[in-house]
Amino acid sequence: QAGYYVADRLIIGLTGSLMKEWLGELHSKNLFSGGPLIRYHFTASRLSPFAALSYQLGKPVINPNINQALLFPPGLNFSLLPTIRLEASYSLLFVPVREQIGQAQIGATISFGSKR
């Protein structure tokens, strides 16, 4: 993810996913999808819950007929240092064929420049 604070606690940017899936004997190649992202942090404190929404094009799932998805990953962001934060989220992936996939995610955020 890459984004820019356009207002207090509101980020607009781009997101991308590279993943590999396997279901029993069925294995996929690396699948890439990406698109626009909007993310809001509910507090500006050291421990900050957030919600994000992104629309991804490409190959977000193993189904060859699906080339787009809507992602909603609410989560929690924790500040280690002023420019380094850890986060945990549970991403809900919605695809056009009424399929919903959920997956836990962890990550780190590095800020370049100062937050207003």
C-alpha positions in Angstrom: 0.0 0.0 0.0 1.1 3.5 -0.7 -1.0 6.6 0.2 -1.1 10.2 1.1 -2.9 11.9 4.0 -5.4 14.2 2.3 -7.0 15.2 5.6 -6.6 14.4 9.3 -6.4 10.6 9.6 -7.7 10.1 6.0 -5.4 8.4 3.5 -6.0 8.0 -0.3 -3.7 5.8 -2.3 -3.0 2.6 -4.1 -2.9 -1.0 -3.0 -1.6 -4.2 -4.5 -1.6 -7.9 -3.6 0.6 -10.7 -4.7 -0.5 -14.1 -3.5 -0.4 -17.8 -4.1 -3.4 -20.0 -3.3 -3.7 -23.8 -2.9 -6.9 -25.8 -2.3 -6.0 -29.5 -1.9 -4.4 -30.5 -5.2 -5.3 -27.2 -6.9 -2.4 -24.8 -6.9 -2.3 -21.3 -8.5 0.6 -19.3 -9.9 1.4 -16.0 -8.3 -1.7 -13.8 -8.6 -1.5 -10.0 -8.7 -4.2 -7.5 -8.3 -4.2 -3.8 -7.5 -6.3 -0.6 -7.4 -7.3 2.5 -5.5 -7.5 2.6 -1.7 -9.2 4.8 0.9 -8.3 4.4 4.6 -9.4 6.1 7.8 -7.8 6.0 11.2 -10.4 6.6 14.0 -7.9 8.0 16.4 -4.5 9.7 16.1 -3.2 7.9 19.2 -0.5 5.3 19.5 -3.1 2.5 19.3 -5.3 3.4 16.3 -8.2 1.4 14.9 -8.7 1.8 11.2 -11.0 0.8 8.3 -10.1 0.7 4.7 -11.8 0.1 1.4 -10.2 -0.8 -1.9 -11.2 -1.9 -5.4 -8.8 -4.3 -7.0 -8.4 -5.4 -10.6 -6.3 -8.3 -11.8 -6.5 -11.8 -10.3 -7.6 -11.4 -6.7 -8.6 -15.1 -6.4 -7.9 -18.4 -8.0 -11.2 -18.5 -10.0 -10.2 -17.8 -13.6 -13.5 -16.0 -14.3 -13.0 -13.3 -11.6 -10.9 -10.3 -12.3 -12.0 -7.8 -9.7 -12.8 -7.6 -6.0 -13.8 -5.2 -3.3 -11.7 -5.4 -0.1 -12.7 -4.2 3.4 -9.9 -4.7 5.9 -10.7 -3.2 9.4 -7.8 -3.4 11.8 -5.6 -2.0 14.5 -2.4 0.0 14.1 0.2 0.3 16.9 3.0 2.9 16.9 6.5 1.6 17.8 8.4 4.7 16.7 7.1 8.0 15.2 7.7 6.6 11.7 7.2 2.8 12.2 3.9 1.2 13.0 2.7 -2.4 13.2 -0.7 -3.4 12.3 -3.1 -6.4 12.3 -6.3 -6.6 10.2 -8.9 -9.1 9.0 -9.5 -8.6 5.3 -12.9 -9.3 3.8 -12.7 -9.9 0.1 -15.9 -9.6 -1.9 -16.0 -10.9 -5.5 -18.8 -10.7 -8.0 -20.0 -14.3 -7.8 -21.4 -13.8 -4.3 -18.2 -15.3 -2.8 -16.8 -13.8 0.4 -13.3 -14.7 1.6 -11.8 -13.6 4.9 -8.1 -13.7 5.9 -6.0 -12.4 8.7 -3.1 -10.1 7.8 -0.2 -8.5 9.7 2.2 -5.9 8.5 4.3 -2.9 9.1 3.9 0.7 8.0 6.8 3.1 7.4 6.1 6.8 7.1 8.2 9.0 4.8 7.8 12.6 5.8 5.6 14.0 8.6 1.9 13.5 9.2 -0.1 16.7 9.4 
